[in-house]
Amino acid sequence: MDAPIHPDWTQVVRVPKNSEDVPRVMAFIHSRLSRLRFSLRRDMVDHHDILLLSFFNRGECHFLMNVYSDDCHSAVKFMLD
């Protein structure tokens, strides 16, 4: 299976470091929101089950986080550490 593709939406997904680091989260950003300058913040959170995006609105930086919680809760434990 693969993610849906549409010309009005941009896919944001973390590029894996190796074959065991495949991401399980992604985000879709509509083209109307491109002026908000979304950015993948791998410098702040680098985990295959967490996607952190920042964007700017009216001069302020905001964040959106997408978290996949597996049966071991590895992303939650990563954030707690």
QUIBEL-V876874 format. One record per run of one state. SS is the DSSP state (hx for helix, st for strand, lp for the rest). FROM is the first residue (numbers start at 1). TO is the last residue. If there is no record, write none. Layout:
ss,from,to
SS,FROM,TO
SS,FROM,TO
This chain:
ss,from,to
lp,1,8
st,9,12
lp,13,26
st,27,30
hx,31,36
lp,37,38
st,39,40
lp,41,46
st,47,47
lp,48,49
st,50,57
lp,58,59
st,60,67
lp,68,73
hx,74,80
lp,81,81
